[in-house]
Amino acid sequence: MKDQYVGDIGDYGKYALLQAFAKAGVRVGVNWYLTDNDGSNDGKFVNYLKEDRMRWYDSEVFDALKKIANKEKKSVKDIQKRGIIIDAIFYDKKIDASGSPKERDDFRKEWFKESESVLADADLIFMDPDNGLLENGNASKLGAEKYILPEEVEKYFRAGHDVVYYCHKGRRSYAAWHAYISIMFDRIPDAKPAVLTYHKGSQRSYVFLIHEDNFKKYRKIIDIFTSRWIRIFTEEFTNRGNVSGKVEEAFTIEKSNGTRVRISKRADGQIAVESSSNNCSMIIPPDLFCREIGV
């Protein structure tokens, strides 16, 4: 995360999602994975704040961001001060990217240890890196400050927190993307997985690893949230990790153009839809699925 991103169109979906959990009684902790601004145009996509139709999804978050987004020196502290996420805990120490590889590695270890202490009382920890998950986990690598490390995700989870982290698809193929978002599901097989993708601006995804005892509550929050943010937030299909969505029934239909669409009912009651035309997949609550097809 960089201060320059505050109020961007991606921020709107992010805070609305976290606020949905906070309003449902889940105490949210945020590790910003804060890095220095880079002088690019990233974070300047704030024209959505002029569109009243976008305000409908979460008027409280929208109005708060409208007061922040065009500030000359906006920062994550503006988010913290305005209480956009109810009762949240924040860790906003920047990651030092200077020094030798060993110095960067040593700093990262101490930095993360401090974050564990600051966020100890959080139920759900949100990890907000610039780019996503660093697959090789090498904190000494140049540019590693823009990523979270697999061991950091696991440490939060093993300490009893549920975890959600940001990542983006970039230019990955569907197969590569699916493998990428499944890395932590394979590493922590006892975690319940969920992946929500935000479709405004560049594609942004939020990967959840949830403790089994909390999954039913989180599942309800996710279903209510995605039913309001229909087509803007979608849930991606995954068959990795401690999946509650074992398929009970399934059938495939073929469209006139040859596209094959597989529709399946999962054990958790959700509907999975997978299309061969663009290698996309999504999870849809049954009520929403019925509403979309008019029954």
C-alpha positions in Angstrom: 0.0 0.0 0.0 1.1 3.5 -0.7 -0.4 6.7 0.6 -1.0 7.9 -3.0 -3.5 5.0 -3.4 -5.9 6.4 -0.8 -9.3 7.0 -2.2 -8.7 5.3 -5.5 -11.5 3.2 -7.0 -9.9 0.1 -5.6 -9.9 1.6 -2.1 -13.7 1.9 -2.3 -14.3 -1.8 -2.7 -11.6 -2.7 -0.2 -13.0 -0.6 2.7 -16.6 -1.5 1.9 -15.6 -5.2 2.2 -13.7 -4.7 5.4 -16.5 -2.6 6.9 -19.0 -5.3 6.1 -17.1 -7.6 8.5 -16.6 -4.9 11.1 -20.4 -4.2 11.1 -21.0 -7.9 11.6 -19.0 -7.9 14.8 -15.6 -9.0 13.4 -12.7 -6.9 14.7 -10.5 -6.1 11.7 -6.8 -5.5 11.9 -5.0 -3.9 9.0 -1.3 -4.3 8.2 -0.9 -1.7 5.4 2.4 -3.1 4.2 3.1 0.6 3.7 5.8 1.6 1.1 7.0 4.9 -0.2 5.0 6.8 -2.9 6.6 6.4 -6.4 5.3 9.4 -8.3 3.3 7.4 -10.7 -0.4 7.9 -11.7 -1.4 5.0 -9.6 -4.0 6.1 -7.1 -5.4 8.9 -9.2 -8.5 7.1 -10.4 -11.0 9.0 -8.3 -13.6 10.1 -10.8 -16.0 7.4 -9.6 -16.6 9.7 -6.6 -18.5 12.0 -9.0 -20.9 9.2 -9.9 -24.0 9.0 -7.7 -24.7 5.5 -8.8 -21.5 4.2 -7.2 -22.5 5.8 -3.9 -25.4 3.3 -3.6 -23.2 0.4 -2.7 -21.9 1.9 0.5 -22.8 5.5 1.1 -20.8 5.8 4.4 -17.5 4.7 2.8 -18.2 6.6 -0.4 -18.8 9.9 1.5 -15.8 9.5 3.7 -13.5 8.8 0.7 -14.9 11.8 -1.1 -13.5 14.0 1.6 -10.0 12.4 1.4 -9.3 11.4 -2.2 -8.3 14.8 -3.6 -6.2 15.9 -0.7 -2.7 16.9 -1.8 -1.1 15.0 1.0 -3.5 12.2 1.6 -2.3 9.1 3.6 -3.5 6.0 5.3 -3.7 8.0 8.5 -6.7 9.8 7.0 -8.5 6.4 6.8 -7.5 5.6 10.4 -8.6 9.0 11.8 -12.0 8.9 10.1 -12.9 5.4 11.4 -13.9 4.1 8.0 -13.6 0.6 9.4 -15.4 0.4 12.7 -13.1 -0.4 15.7 -10.2 -1.5 13.5 -6.6 -1.8 14.6 -3.9 -0.5 12.3 -0.2 -1.2 11.8 1.2 1.6 9.6 5.0 1.3 10.0 6.7 1.5 6.6 8.8 -1.4 5.3 12.4 -0.2 4.9 13.6 -1.3 1.5 17.2 0.1 1.9 20.4 -1.5 2.9 22.0 -4.9 2.1 20.0 -8.1 1.5 20.8 -9.2 5.1 19.7 -5.8 6.5 16.4 -5.9 4.5 15.8 -9.4 5.8 16.6 -8.5 9.4 14.4 -5.4 9.3 11.5 -7.4 7.8 11.6 -10.0 10.6 11.5 -7.3 13.3 8.9 -5.3 11.4 6.6 -8.3 11.2 7.1 -9.3 14.8 6.0 -5.8 15.8 2.9 -6.1 13.7 1.9 -9.3 15.4 2.0 -7.5 18.8 0.0 -4.5 17.5 -2.6 -6.6 15.8 -2.9 -9.2 18.5 -6.5 -8.4 19.4 -7.8 -8.5 15.8 -10.1 -11.3 14.7 -9.5 -10.8 10.9 -6.2 -9.5 9.7 -6.1 -7.8 6.3 -2.7 -7.7 4.6 -2.5 -4.9 2.0 0.7 -5.2 -0.1 1.2 -3.3 -3.4 1.3 -6.4 -5.5 0.3 -9.6 -3.6 2.0 -12.8 -2.4 5.8 -13.3 -3.0 5.9 -17.0 -3.9 9.5 -17.6 -3.1 9.2 -15.8 0.3 12.6 -14.1 0.0 12.4 -10.9 2.0 16.0 -9.9 1.0 15.1 -9.7 -2.6 14.8 -6.2 -4.2 11.2 -5.2 -4.4 10.1 -7.7 -1.7 8.6 -4.8 0.3 5.8 -4.7 -2.3 4.7 -8.3 -1.3 3.5 -10.3 1.6 5.5 -13.5 2.4 3.8 -16.9 2.7 5.3 -17.4 6.2 3.8 -14.1 7.3 0.3 -15.3 6.3 0.8 -18.6 8.0 2.1 -16.9 11.2 -1.0 -14.7 11.5 -3.3 -17.8 10.9 -1.5 -20.0 13.3 -1.7 -17.3 16.0 -5.5 -17.7 15.8 -6.4 -14.9 13.3 -8.4 -15.3 10.2 -6.6 -13.7 7.3 -7.4 -11.9 4.0 -4.8 -10.5 1.7 -4.8 -8.4 -1.5 -3.4 -9.6 -4.8 -4.0 -8.9 -8.5 -4.1 -11.1 -11.5 -1.9 -9.1 -13.8 -1.1 -10.9 -17.0 -1.4 -14.4 -15.6 -3.3 -17.0 -17.6 -6.4 -18.5 -15.9 -4.4 -21.7 -14.9 -1.5 -19.6 -13.5 -3.9 -17.4 -11.7 -5.8 -20.3 -10.1 -2.5 -21.8 -9.0 -1.3 -18.5 -7.6 -4.4 -17.9 -5.5 -4.2 -21.5 -4.2 -0.7 -21.3 -2.9 -1.7 -20.6 0.7 -4.6 -23.0 0.6 -2.1 -25.8 -0.2 0.3 -24.5 2.5 -2.4 -24.2 5.2 -4.8 -27.1 4.2 -6.9 -26.7 7.4 -7.9 -23.2 6.4 -11.3 -22.6 4.8 -10.8 -20.7 1.6 -12.6 -18.0 -0.2 -11.6 -15.6 -3.0 -13.5 -12.4 -3.8 -12.6 -10.4 -6.9 -13.4 -6.7 -7.4 -14.0 -5.7 -11.0 -13.8 -1.9 -11.0 -10.5 -0.5 -12.3 -7.9 -3.2 -12.6 -8.9 -6.7 -11.3 -8.2 -6.9 -7.6 -8.8 -10.0 -5.5 -9.0 -10.8 -1.8 -7.9 -14.2 -0.6 -9.4 -15.4 2.6 -8.1 -18.1 4.9 -10.7 -18.8 7.6 -10.7 -21.0 10.7 -13.3 -23.6 10.6 -15.1 -22.4 13.7 -15.7 -19.0 12.0 -16.5 -20.1 8.5 -20.3 -20.2 8.9 -20.3 -16.6 10.2 -17.9 -15.4 7.5 -19.8 -17.3 4.8 -23.0 -15.4 5.7 -21.2 -12.0 5.7 -19.7 -12.8 2.2 -23.1 -13.8 0.8 -24.9 -10.7 2.0 -22.0 -8.5 0.8 -21.7 -10.0 -2.7 -25.5 -10.0 -3.2 -25.4 -6.2 -2.8 -22.3 -5.7 -4.9 -23.5 -7.9 -7.7 -21.2 -8.1 -10.7 -18.8 -5.6 -9.0 -17.6 -8.3 -6.5 -17.7 -11.9 -7.5 -16.5 -15.0 -5.7 -14.1 -17.3 -7.5 -14.3 -21.0 -7.5 -11.6 -23.0 -5.7 -11.3 -26.7 -5.0 -8.2 -26.4 -2.8 -7.7 -26.3 0.9 -10.3 -27.3 3.5 -13.1 -26.7 1.1 -16.7 -26.7 2.3 -17.9 -26.6 -1.2 -17.6 -30.3 -2.2 -19.9 -30.7 -5.3 -23.1 -32.6 -4.6 -24.7 -32.2 -8.0 -23.5 -30.8 -11.3 -24.5 -30.6 -15.0 -23.1 -29.0 -18.1 -24.9 -27.1 -20.8 -23.5 -26.1 -24.2 -24.5 -22.8 -25.8 -25.1 -22.3 -29.5 -21.6 -20.9 -29.9 -20.0 -24.0 -28.5 -19.3 -22.5 -25.0 -19.7 -25.1 -22.3 -21.0 -23.9 -18.9 -20.8 -26.2 -15.9 -23.3 -25.4 -13.1 -22.9 -27.2 -9.8 -24.5 -27.2 -6.4 -22.0 -27.4 -3.5 -22.3 -29.0 -0.1 -22.4 -25.5 1.5 -25.4 -24.6 -0.6 -23.6 -22.2 -3.0 -23.9 -22.4 -6.8 -20.6 -22.7 -8.8 -20.7 -21.5 -12.4 -17.7 -22.3 -14.7 -17.5 -21.1 -18.3 -15.1 -22.5 -21.0 -15.3 -19.3 -23.1 -13.1 -17.2 -20.9 -11.9 -19.7 -18.4 -13.9 -17.8 -15.7 -15.6 -19.2 -12.6 -17.7 -17.7 -9.8 -19.6 -18.7 -6.7 -23.2 -17.4 -6.5 -25.6 -17.6 -3.5 -28.7 -19.6 -4.5 -31.1 -16.8 -3.9 -29.1 -14.5 -6.2 -28.7 -17.2 -8.8 -32.5 -17.7 -8.9 -33.0 -13.9 -9.1 -30.6 -13.6 -12.0 -32.4 -16.3 -14.1 -35.9 -15.0 -13.1 -37.2 -17.8 -11.0 
